[in-house]
Each structure stands twice: as structure tokens, then as C-alpha cells.
Amino acid sequence: MRWFSAVFAIASNTCRDAIRSKVLYVLLFFAILLIATSATLSTLSYIERDRILQDVSLGAIRFFGAAIAIFVGVGLVHREVDRRTIYTILSKPVDRSAFIAGKYAGLVATLWALLAVMSLCFVLTSLGSHAPLDAGHAKALALIAVELAVVVAFATLFSSFSTPFLAGCYSLGIYLIGHMTRDLLAIGQTAQSELAQGLTRWVHRLVPDLEAFNRSIEAVHGLPIPGAEVAWSAVMGVSWIAGFLLVAVLAFERRDFR
């Protein structure tokens, strides 16, 4: 019970710190701006205006959501060390695992609140432009929420043992590779070299497949998104989150703040 109380307290404090970040509001502003202006961008084409509008909007939500997750997430631990509050926190009966879990939960809660704001802007823009909305859009947005939780997880991992700059580089690299891992696997399967084939297979296994959470194309084109596939993607996301946080806790347990 004490562990959960500590997690809740740290998560609440993390939320308060996150909403004071100027970077967060700058990125949120540009996300909302791009979503709002997607209606104007869609008029550049005489066909498929609704699809262009929603494709741009969902892309903006995914991109700026990930940007916020990385830019804020990589400094989760460093800010506490820089302000020396980490010594006060760890001097109390607070497990380091509770500290990592609280930091993670606080940023995820903040991100999901921002995602709700961006999703509301997306819905209002779609309704204002008479673009169709259905359950597929809700499923696509739900999977974006899972993807952002995964991004926060590996940003938290790198923040637990590295500086913000290096953690940002690592997180950005994982994010980019995560969206290319399927292409890399396909390229490796056609390669003549067994080394290339083995390397791409291991990259596909070790790096989260973030494209599994991208169902924007299906949602925009009105294609069915099976609930079983959404559930499997969610289970896979939770597994990656658990794995990243476990490694983050192990790395943080070994870190010496003396």
C-alpha cells in the first residue's frame, strides 16, 4: 500500500512539473494549429479532401505527441538530480522502483490529457468540414495512446541512466527505427548475406514495432480495424512498456547519487 501511495504522490508531482514545461505548450500549440489548418490544406486537392484532412490531423497528433513524450520524458530523472530533490526523495522510505513508476505514470497521464485535447480538436475540425467519423477513428486514436505510452517507457529508460541529450538521441533513434523495423526486416529477407538477414531479424525483435499502432490509413479510408488486432497491439504495447520499465528500474537501482 505504501508503494502505491508513493507512486501516486510522485506521479502527481510529475504532472504538475510537466504542465509547467514551455516546450510542452509550444508543441501542443503547433499540433492544434496543424490540425485546425488541415481543412485548408485539404482544399489543395479536388478529390479525397476528407481523407487528406484526417490523415494530416492524425499524423500531427502522432508526431507532436511523440515529440512531447521524448522532449519531456528524457529529463524525468535528470531534473530531479539537477535540482537535488532526488536526495530528499530517496532519503524517505520510497523504493526506487516506485520513483520510476511514478515518474512514468505522471508523464503518461499528462500525455493522455494532451491527446484528449488534440483528439477533441480533430473531431471538431472533422465535424466542421463534414468529414465522416466512425469507430475506426476511435480505435486509431486509442492505439496512438498506447504508442505514446511505449515512447514514454523507453524515454524513461534512457533518462534513468543517461544525460538528457544522450537520452534524447537514443529515444529519437528508437522511435525512428521502430517505425522502420518492418521495412528493415523485409529488406533483410531479400538480402544475399546471412549476416544482414540475422541482423535485421534481431532488430525487429529487440526494437518495438511502432507501426503496429499506426492505423491511420484504415481509419481515414473507412477500412475495418478488427478488434482482435487492436487488442493484440495493446497487449504487445503493454509487454514492451513492462520490459522497458523493468530495465529502467534495474539501471536506476545501480545508479549511485552520492
N, C-alpha and C positions, 0 to 999 in steps of 0.2 A: 504493500500500500504506500509506503514511504517512497518507493521508487517511482510510482506513477505520479505522486504528488510533486516530486522533484522534476519529472518530465514536463508536467503541466506548467509549473512555475517558469521553467526555462523556456518553454515554447511561448508562453505569454510575453515574456520579456523580449524574445526574438522577434515576435510580431511587432511589438512597439518599436524596436530598433529598425526593423525593415521598412516600416511605413514612414520613417523619418529620412530614408535614403533619397537623395535628389535624383540619383541615377534611375531609380525605380519609376519616379514620376515622369522623367524625361522619356523613357522608353514606353511607358503607358500612354503618354500623350501622342507619340508618333504612331503607336499601334491604333489608337482610336481615330487619329487623323487619316491614316491609310484606309481603315475600314469605312469611314464616312465618305471619303473621296472615291471609293471603289465604284460607286454609282456613276460618277463622272467618267472614270476610266473605262467602264463598260460601254459607254456611248461611242467609243472609238471604233467599235465593231458593229456592223449592222445585223450580225447573227450571234446567237448564243450570248446575249447581253447578261441574262440572269446567271448563267454559268460563270462568265468572267467575273461578275461582281462577287459571287460567293467564293470562287476559287481564290481571288485576291484577298478577300476578307479572312478566310480560313488560313491561308498562307501567312498573313500578317499576325494572326493570333498565335500560330505555332512558332514563328520566327521570334517575335518580340517576347513571347512567354519564355522561350528557351534562353534568350539573351538576359532577361531578368534573373532567371534561375542561376545562370552561370556567373554574372557580374556580382550578384548579391551573395550567392552561395559560396564562392571561393574565399570570401572574407569572414565566414561564420566564426571560425576559431581564432583567426589572426586578430580580429577586432578585440576579442576578449584578452588576448595576450598583450596586445599593444596598449590597451587601457589598464592592464594589470588586474582586471577584475577576475581573471581566471584563478588567481591565487586565493581570492576570497571565496569563490565558489567551491573550489576543490578542498579548501580547508574545512568546509562543512561536511556533514555526512551525506555527500552526494556522490554516487558512483559515476565514473567516467562514462559508462555506457548510458546512464540517464542524461548526462550532459549532451552527448552526441544525439541521442534520440530526441531530446527536447529541442535542440537546435534544428534538427531536420524537420520535426513536426511543425515548428513555428514558421519556418520558411515555406513549407508546403501549404499550410493554411493560408498564408499571405498570398501565395501564388494562385491558389484556387479562388480566393476572393477577387483577385485581379482578373482571372479567367472569367469569372461570372460577369464582371463589368464589361469585358470585351465581348463576351457572348451576347450580352444584352444589346450592345451597340450593333453587333452582327444581325440580330433578329430585327431590330428597329430599322436598320438600313434595308434589309431584305423586304420587310413589310412595306416600307415606304416606296420601294422600287417594284412592288408587286412580284417579287421573286418567290417561287414556291419554297415552302418549308415542310419537312416531314420528320419521321423518326430517324431517318438516316443521318440528318444533321445533328440530332441529339447524340447519336452513337459516335459520330466523328468527334464531337466536342468532348464527350466522355473519355475517348481514347487519347485526346490531346492532354487531358488532365492526368492520365496515367503516365504519358510520356514525360510531362513536366516533373512528375514525382520521381521518375527514374533519373532525369537530368540532375535534379537536386541531390539525389543519392550519391552519384559519382562526384558531383562538385563538393559535397560534404566529405567524401573520402579523401580527395586531394587536399582539401582545406585542413584535414586533421593532421597532416604531417609536412605540408609544404607552405611556401610563401604565396600570397595572393596572385602574383604574376605567374609563377610556375603552375599553380593550381588552375589558373585561367587558361593557360596554354594546354595543359593536359585535358581539361574539361572540353575545351573547344575541339581538340583533336579527336576525343572520343565521340563527341557529338557528330562531327563531320563523317568520321569513319562509320559510325553507327547507321548513318543514312546511306552509306555506300557498300555496306558489307554484303548485300545480296549481289550487287554488280561485281564485286571483287571475287565472290565465290563462283559466279558464272564465268568470269574471265579465267580463273584458275582451273576450272574444269576443262576448258578448251586449250589450256597450255600444254606444251610438249614436255615440260620439265616436271618431274615428280616433286621436286622441292617447292616449286611455285604452287602446285596443287595442294600439297600439305600445308604450306604457309597460309594460303587463303582459307582453307578449312578451319585452321586454328583461330584465325582472325574472326571468322564467322561464329565460332563457338565462344570465344572469350569476350568479344565486344557485343553489347546489346544491339539487337536488330531493331533500331528505332523506326524503320519503315513499317514494322508490324502495327504501329499505332497511327499510321497515316491512312485514313480512309476518306480523305477529302474528295478524291476523284469519284468514288462511288456515291458519296453524298451529293455532290454537285450535279452529277448526271442522273440522279434518281435511281441508281442501281441498288439492288438489295444488299444489305450488310447482315449476314446471318448472325443471330445472337450467340451461337456457339463459338464463332470466330472472335467475336468481341470478348466473350468470357475467357477464351484461351489466351488472347492477347493480354487481358488483365491479369490472369494467373502468371503468365510469363513476366509481366512487369513487376508484380509483387515479388517474384523469385529474384529478379535482378536487384530490386531495392533491398531485400533482405541480405543478399550476398554482399552488396557494396557497403551496407551499414555494418555488417559483421566485420569486414576487413577494416573499416574505419575505426570501429571500437578497438580492435586488436592493435592498430597502429597508434591510436591515441593512448592506449594503456601503456605502451612502451615509451611514450614521449616524456622527457624529463623537463620540467619547468623550473627547476632550481637554479 
